[in-house]
């Protein structure tokens, strides 16, 4: 349960990162602050969820470290979770 939710939040963060890149590339910078704020909130939520899950024994240390690895893009996340 925890890992499914963690993976979902990681994918959300990746998608918001992709949206930030697209906003930058297309010059639609009016959307940039919205995407940035949502990504930051999701990242904080991810950190809290991982800490809680680890402290309550819901995930192992290795799973917690994996959950907190850098998030690059949706393609990277899809590749990592399907492997």
C-alpha positions as CSV (number, residue, x, y, z in Angstrom):
1,X,0.0,0.0,0.0
2,X,2.7,2.5,1.0
3,X,4.9,1.6,-2.0
4,X,2.0,2.1,-4.4
5,X,1.2,5.5,-3.1
6,X,4.9,6.5,-3.0
7,X,5.3,5.4,-6.7
8,X,2.1,7.4,-7.6
9,X,3.4,10.5,-5.9
10,X,6.8,10.1,-7.6
11,X,5.1,9.9,-10.9
12,X,3.1,13.0,-10.1
13,X,6.3,14.9,-9.2
14,X,7.9,13.7,-12.4
15,X,4.8,14.9,-14.5
16,X,4.9,18.3,-12.8
17,X,8.6,18.5,-13.6
18,X,7.9,17.7,-17.2
19,X,5.1,20.4,-17.2
20,X,7.7,22.9,-15.9
21,X,10.1,22.0,-18.7
22,X,7.3,22.3,-21.3
23,X,6.2,25.7,-19.9
24,X,9.8,26.9,-20.1
25,X,10.2,25.6,-23.6
26,X,7.0,27.0,-25.0
27,X,7.2,30.3,-23.2
28,X,4.1,29.8,-21.2
29,X,5.7,31.1,-18.1
30,X,2.4,32.2,-16.6
31,X,1.8,28.5,-15.6
32,X,5.3,28.0,-14.2
33,X,4.5,29.2,-10.6
34,X,1.5,26.9,-10.4
35,X,3.4,23.8,-11.5
36,X,6.3,24.7,-9.3
37,X,4.1,25.1,-6.2
38,X,2.3,21.8,-6.9
39,X,5.6,20.0,-7.4
40,X,7.1,21.4,-4.2
41,X,4.0,20.4,-2.2
42,X,4.0,16.9,-3.7
43,X,7.7,16.6,-2.8
44,X,7.1,17.5,0.8
45,X,4.2,15.1,1.0
46,X,6.5,12.3,-0.5
47,X,9.1,13.0,2.2
48,X,6.6,12.9,5.0
49,X,5.0,9.7,3.7
50,X,8.4,8.0,3.4
51,X,9.4,9.0,6.9
52,X,6.1,7.9,8.4
53,X,6.1,4.6,6.5
54,X,9.7,3.9,7.5
55,X,9.3,4.9,11.1
56,X,6.1,2.8,11.4
57,X,7.8,-0.3,9.9
58,X,5.7,-0.1,6.7
59,X,8.8,0.0,4.4
60,X,12.4,-1.1,4.8
61,X,15.4,1.3,4.8
62,X,16.3,0.2,1.3
63,X,12.7,1.0,0.1
64,X,12.9,4.4,1.8
65,X,16.2,5.2,0.1
66,X,14.8,4.1,-3.2
67,X,11.7,6.2,-2.7
68,X,13.8,9.3,-2.1
69,X,16.1,8.9,-5.1
70,X,16.1,11.8,-7.6
71,X,13.2,12.3,-9.9
72,X,14.1,13.2,-13.4
73,X,11.1,12.7,-15.7
74,X,8.0,10.6,-16.3
75,X,9.9,8.4,-18.8
76,X,12.5,7.7,-16.1
77,X,9.9,6.9,-13.5
78,X,8.1,4.5,-15.9
79,X,11.3,2.8,-16.8
80,X,12.3,2.4,-13.1
81,X,9.0,1.1,-11.9
82,X,8.5,-1.4,-14.8
83,X,12.0,-2.9,-14.4
